Amino acid sequence: MDQHVVRAVRADEWQQVKALRLDALRDPAAPVAFLETLEQAEERPDEFWQDRALGASRGRVARQFVAERPDGEWDGSVSVLVEEAGSTDFFGLPVEKTQAHVVGVFVRGGRRGAGLAEALFTAGVEWARGLEAPVPERIRLFVHEENLRAAAFYRRFGFVASGRVVELESGAEEREYVLGR
């Protein structure tokens, strides 16, 4: 992981949050890694990014972690959202138990293989495991059916396929993976 520091995003870093997200959506793997397109993200107003950074910095509903180089540049990110029992998720499906949902896993192409993904993922999972009142009963994420590299990475962390599959408008499928407490 060389000299990167993994840390939580601060509320005033909305411009960096936006820039990294746009870079992630420019990545060749974006169509099987993210449910949002570059065009959709570029159309969002600054207020959206300001709210996103604020929410990702507070710590109970969501948290975003970044891998920061000594020069301040960000080379990767992971976000974790808390989904309360009785709510609906971003697919519009009911959330049956309070859970943490890992989303937006990204490491810049030139930095992959250096341990950044592992460090980011560890920070996100540890944060989720440390939540209280109500304690998430599990941690989950979704993987595009064609994103075999990501699925293998998540399995190394102990995630297993739950059997739940969500069909996207495109006809492709997202498979749910879960990690128990």
N, C-alpha and C positions, 0 to 999 in steps of 0.2 A: 504494500500500500504506500510505498515511499513516504513522502512527507505530508500526505493529506490528513486533514482533520475532519472527522465526521461530527456534525453538530446539527442542532435544530435551526430551522429558518427563523429569522426575526421579522417582526411585522413591517419594518421599514424597508425590507429587501424585495419589494414587489417587482421591481424592474429586473432583478436577477432571476426571480422565480419565473417571470414571463419569458425572458431570454432563454433560459435553460429548457423550458417547456417547448418553445418554438424550435430550438435545436433538436430536441428529442423527436419532434414530429417531422423533422427533415431527414432523420436517419432512415436508411433503406429498410430497416426492420419495423418501422412505425406501423405499417398496415396490419401486422399481426401482433403488435405489442400494445397498441393504444386504441381506444374506441373513438377518439376524437381525431379529426383531420387537421392538417396545418391551416387550411383555409378557415375552418371554424374557429380555431384559436386566434388567428390573426384578426378576425372580425370583433373579438371581444374588446370592450372598452377598458380603459385603465382602471376604472372602479372595480371591475371584475377581478383583476390581478391584485389590486390593493386588498380587497376582501379575502381573496385566496391566501395571501401572505399573512394577513391578520389571523384568519382561522387556523392556518397551519402552524402558527407560533404559540397559540394559547395552551394547547396541551390536553384537553379532555375530549373534545369532539374530533379533532384531527391533529396530526403532527407530520411535518415534512422534515426529512433529514437530507443534508447535502454533504458531498465530499468536496472539501475546499482545499485548494493548493495554497502554498505559502504566499503566493502573489495575489490571493483573494479570488481567483477564478474557480468556478464550480465545474467539476468533472462528472458529477452524477447525483442522483436523487432517488429517494423512495418516500412515499406518503402512506400514512395509515389513517383510516377513517374509522370512527366508532359508529356502529349501527345498533340502535336500541331495539329491543324486542317490541314488536307491535308497529314498527315503522315499515317503510318500503325502501328497497335498495334502488340503485340507479337503473336497474333493469325493470323497475316497477313491480318487483316481486315482494311478497311479505317477508319480513325478517322475523323468524320464529324465536330466536334467542339472541341476547346481546352478544355482539361479536365485533372483533376488529377485522378490518378489511384492508389488505395491502394492495396499493395501486401505484401506478406511475413509476415503476422500477426502470431506471435508465442510467447507463454509464456511457460516456462518449467512446466512440469506436476506437480511438487511439489509446484509450486507457483501460480497455477491457483486458482481463487476464492478469491484472495487477492486484487483485484482492479487494477492489473497491466495492463491487457488488456484494460480496460477502460482508464487508464492514457495514455498508448501508443497511442491508437486510437484517443483520444482527441488531443494529440500533433500533430499527423499526419494530422488530419482534420483541426485543427486551422492553421497549416502551409500552407496547400493548400488554405484555405480561405483567407489568407493574401497575396497571390501572386499577382503581378501586371504585366501588359504589356506583353503579353495579359493575362487578368484575365480568369482563367478557368471557363467555364460556368457551370460545374457540377463536382462532385466527383463520381467516380465509383469504383466498385470492382466486382470480379467474385467469385461465390461460387459453389463448386462441389455439384451435386444434392443430394449426400448422407451426406453432411456435415450440418445436420439440426441444430446442436448446434451453428455453426458459423452464419448460416442464421438468427437464432433467435437473436443472439448478435447484428448483423448489423441492424436488424429491430428496436431494442431498440434505436439505434442512429439516426433513422429516414430514413434509407435507404429503398427503395421500389424496388421490382422487376420491371425491365423495359420491360420484355417480350422477351428480346434478349437472345437466347440460342446458345451456341457454342458446337458443338459435338467434342469430343476429339478422337484421333486415337483409343483409347481403346473402343470407343462406348459410354462412359459415357458423361454426359453433364455438362457444366459449365453455371450457370445462372448469368446474369448481374444484379446488384443492383446499384441504383443511388441515389444521394443526391443532390438536387438542391442548388443553392447559396441562 
